[in-house]
């Protein structure tokens, strides 16, 4: 498995994806919460100061309107009435101080009784005493920096007779803000825990989806896959569940007439390979091998397999190769096979003949030995001379010599019609396919003759005298039963062992490529007679 192979490459593995994702999410959550906490703290401070300022102003305005305050403020010695009133209200409202001063700013109340009768400090009484305004200010008094609410004391005739100052120390405000910051800190901690839990959950899900691989492993695997796909000489196309192209290698791109992969990606497979029928693979899941179809006027051999994930078909892959490339390989293999068989048959036959001649000489029958040598030489040389004239094509002539020698080895009387002639074979007709047709017909005839009741005989007749090349192969076998006539050209059909059944199918395939046909009749030898017709020129 490639995944296992990648996991065995420790030099490309650093910190795990899961660890990095958790750290990333934690940093992100921490950053966001810190920023949010700072903004929230600043906002809380402003809101609290504004709220406390308004509260101080409201208390100051309320105290300034109390009739007792108006009566006592105009006295030179209010006899402690204002001090008692101010302290009572201060305790009820939670203010740090409530100072009541006259028109000259002299205190008539103060949390510290020693400061009664002294001038008010802070320098922020002018708007109230001079213009009669109510406002909130910040100033530093005898108790320290504070937020103050200032309100003028107005007499019945609308004259300014004093000022009320209600204050809250900034130190107390900051303490309240710190309490809020603590709450924010707790919230940040909770968010961090949620973030870590979410990161662990997300990382586990992601790792499951990518088969437990790390980013470096995925990149390595992707590069390896791309290199492997491009190194394959077959065209490869992958599709998803919707039958749209997701991957195509260079051979596939060139085969369908495109220049770049982008021209194929996302297209429906019917637009790219209309004859591949990959949709059937998605629907049925069946693998298909060695199917022929046409792409841009070129015949291809196609293999298709489904992609399965968790028991479901999620896509399909098609690989295809030019049929003529396979034909070239078949041609080379056919030639090697025929030449090898010819040499083997010749070697075996001549070995037997040499042993016979040696035996005749050893027992003193030199004349019979000479007669046998002359007979064999004359027959074989006659066949070679005949084929050189009647079939002036080395591949076909060598093939027929090989079959003749093989027949001698099998003790089959193989007769080539002396009237045969095959001198005008067009160049566009593949000699290799002709060998395929003749070879399979002759091999079948040999097999039938050997298993028949009559002495094994096979005849071959060839002619090119008309518009067609005509080949007739007859045998002395038992013939073809009528019920099997329609089946014998089917791929894989055989009445012999299971690894047979391709010969006549290959004959029919080659004839279809030539635009030819084949008939089946009865041979004069008692068996079957196959007649193949191959046009010298294709119609159309």
C-alpha positions, 0 to 999 in steps of 0.5 A, spaced: 500 500 500 502 506 498 500 510 504 504 505 508 510 506 504 509 513 505 509 512 513 515 509 513 519 515 510 520 518 517 525 524 514 519 527 511 515 527 517 516 533 522 510 535 527 504 532 526 498 535 522 494 534 529 499 538 533 500 544 528 492 544 527 491 545 535 497 550 536 494 554 530 487 554 533 489 555 540 493 561 537 488 564 533 483 563 539 488 566 544 489 572 539 482 573 538 480 573 545 485 578 547 484 583 542 476 582 544 478 582 551 482 589 550 476 592 546 471 590 551 475 592 557 476 599 554 469 599 553 467 597 560 472 603 563 468 608 558 461 606 560 463 605 567 466 612 567 460 615 563 455 611 568 458 614 574 459 621 572 451 621 570 450 618 577 454 623 581 451 629 577 444 626 578 446 626 586 449 633 585 442 636 582 438 632 587 442 635 593 442 642 590 434 642 590 433 640 597 430 646 601 434 645 607 441 646 603 438 652 600 436 655 607 443 653 610 448 655 605 446 662 605 448 662 613 455 664 615 455 658 620 450 653 618 451 649 625 452 642 622 446 641 618 449 641 611 454 636 614 449 631 617 445 631 611 451 630 606 454 624 610 447 621 610 446 622 602 453 619 601 452 613 605 446 612 601 448 613 594 455 610 595 459 616 593 466 618 595 464 625 597 459 630 597 461 637 598 457 643 599 460 650 598 457 657 598 458 662 593 465 663 595 467 656 594 467 655 602 466 648 604 460 646 609 460 639 608 466 634 607 467 626 609 473 629 613 470 634 618 477 638 619 476 640 612 470 644 613 470 651 612 476 651 607 476 652 600 474 647 595 480 645 591 480 642 584 479 648 580 473 646 576 467 650 580 467 656 575 462 653 570 457 652 576 458 658 580 459 663 575 454 660 569 450 656 573 451 650 569 451 642 571 456 638 569 461 632 570 468 633 570 475 630 572 479 633 577 484 632 583 481 634 590 484 633 597 482 625 596 485 624 590 483 624 582 476 623 582 470 623 577 465 629 579 458 631 578 457 639 579 450 642 580 449 650 582 445 651 588 439 656 586 435 661 590 428 662 590 429 669 586 434 664 581 440 667 584 447 662 584 448 661 592 452 655 592 455 649 589 454 641 590 460 637 588 459 629 588 465 625 587 467 618 586 475 616 586 478 614 580 481 608 584 474 605 585 472 606 578 479 602 576 477 597 581 470 596 578 474 595 571 479 590 574 473 586 576 470 586 569 477 584 566 477 578 571 470 576 568 473 577 561 479 573 563 475 567 565 471 568 558 478 567 555 479 561 558 473 558 557 474 560 549 481 557 549 478 550 552 472 550 547 478 552 541 482 546 544 476 541 544 474 544 537 481 543 534 482 536 537 475 534 534 477 538 527 484 535 526 481 528 528 476 529 522 481 532 517 486 526 519 481 521 518 479 524 511 486 524 509 487 517 511 492 519 517 497 522 512 501 529 514 501 535 509 508 533 507 506 526 506 500 528 501 505 532 497 510 527 496 504 522 494 501 527 490 508 528 486 509 521 486 502 519 483 503 525 478 510 522 476 507 515 475 501 517 471 505 521 466 510 515 465 505 510 463 505 510 456 497 509 456 492 514 456 489 515 463 482 518 465 479 519 472 472 521 473 468 522 479 461 520 481 458 525 476 462 522 471 466 529 470 473 528 468 478 529 474 485 527 472 488 526 465 495 524 463 499 527 457 498 521 453 490 522 454 490 529 453 494 528 446 489 522 444 483 526 445 486 532 441 487 537 447 493 541 449 492 542 456 489 538 462 485 544 463 481 543 457 479 536 460 478 537 467 470 538 469 468 536 462 463 530 462 466 523 460 461 523 454 465 529 451 472 526 452 471 519 451 464 518 448 465 510 446 468 509 453 461 508 457 464 509 463 457 511 466 456 504 466 462 503 470 459 508 475 452 505 475 454 497 475 461 497 478 463 492 473 470 492 471 471 491 463 478 489 459 480 490 452 474 493 449 475 496 443 473 503 441 474 509 437 477 516 439 479 521 434 479 516 428 484 512 432 482 505 434 483 504 442 484 498 447 480 500 453 480 498 460 475 501 466 475 499 473 471 503 478 474 507 484 470 504 491 471 508 498 467 505 504 463 500 499 461 505 495 463 507 487 465 514 488 468 514 481 472 510 475 478 510 471 479 508 464 486 506 461 487 506 453 492 505 448 492 505 441 490 498 438 496 499 432 501 499 438 498 492 440 498 490 433 505 492 432 507 487 439 502 482 436 506 482 429 513 481 433 510 476 437 507 472 431 513 473 427 518 470 433 513 465 434 512 462 427 520 463 426 521 459 432 516 454 431 519 453 424 526 452 426 523 447 432 520 443 427 525 443 422 530 441 427 526 435 430 524 433 423 531 433 421 534 430 427 529 424 425 531 423 418 539 424 420 538 418 425 534 414 420 540 415 415 545 413 420 541 407 422 541 405 414 548 406 413 550 402 420 546 396 417 549 396 410 543 399 406 547 405 403 543 405 397 536 406 401 540 411 405 542 415 399 535 414 396 532 417 402 537 423 402 535 424 395 527 424 396 527 429 402 532 434 398 528 434 392 521 434 396 523 440 400 527 444 395 521 443 391 516 446 396 521 452 397 522 453 389 514 453 389 513 458 394 519 462 392 515 463 385 508 463 388 508 467 394 514 472 393 513 475 400 518 472 406 514 473 412 508 469 408 513 464 405 517 462 411 510 461 415 508 456 410 514 452 410 514 452 418 507 450 418 509 444 413 515 442 417 510 442 423 505 438 419 511 433 418 512 432 425 505 431 427 505 426 421 499 430 417 499 430 410 499 438 409 498 439 401 499 446 398 495 446 392 500 447 386 495 452 382 496 457 388 498 464 387 499 470 391 503 475 388 499 481 388 498 482 395 497 490 396 502 493 401 496 496 405 494 489 407 498 487 413 502 481 412 502 480 420 494 479 420 494 475 414 499 470 418 494 471 424 488 469 419 492 463 415 495 461 422 489 460 426 485 456 420 491 451 419 492 450 426 485 449 427 485 444 421 491 440 424 487 439 430 481 437 427 485 432 422 489 429 428 482 428 432 478 425 426 477 418 424 480 419 417 488 419 415 490 426 417 490 431 411 490 438 410 489 442 404 491 449 403 489 453 396 490 461 395 489 465 389 489 473 388 486 472 381 480 477 382 478 483 386 479 479 393 485 474 396 481 467 397 484 462 402 481 455 403 483 451 408 480 444 409 481 438 413 479 430 414 476 431 421 469 430 423 467 437 421 463 442 425 456 440 428 450 445 425 448 447 432 456 450 433 456 454 427 454 460 430 458 460 436 465 458 433 467 465 432 465 467 439 471 470 443 473 464 448 468 459 445 472 452 445 470 445 445 477 443 447 481 445 454 479 452 457 485 456 455 483 455 448 477 459 444 481 465 441 483 462 434 477 463 430 475 469 434 482 472 432 481 470 425 474 474 425 477 480 428 482 480 423 478 479 417 473 485 419 479 490 419 480 488 412 473 488 411 473 481 409 468 475 410 469 468 412 464 462 410 464 455 412 463 449 408 464 441 407 471 439 405 472 434 400 477 430 405 471 429 410 471 435 415 470 442 415 472 447 409 474 454 411 474 460 405 476 467 407 475 473 402 479 479 403 478 485 399 484 488 395 481 495 397 477 496 402 470 499 400 469 506 401 
